[in-house]
Amino acid sequence: MEEFPKRKDLEPDDYYMSDEGYIVFTAKYLLKRGYCCKSGCRHCPYGFDKKTGRIKKDK
């Protein structure tokens, strides 16, 4: 499997490679990035729901 190109702003626990070979960003990285991209990320810490297109607000 090909290794993801190293970037200075990425730490080893910011992402992992899925079994299918995709780069999966962790919630830690997504929080560090500072905004929701509304792409339905697997570990979205912002609560984005791809089905409704909305960010779920915590009560």
ABEGO torsion letter per residue (X at the ends): XBBBBBBAABBAAABBBBAAGBBBBBAAAAAAAGBBAGAGBAABAAGBBAAAGBBBBBX
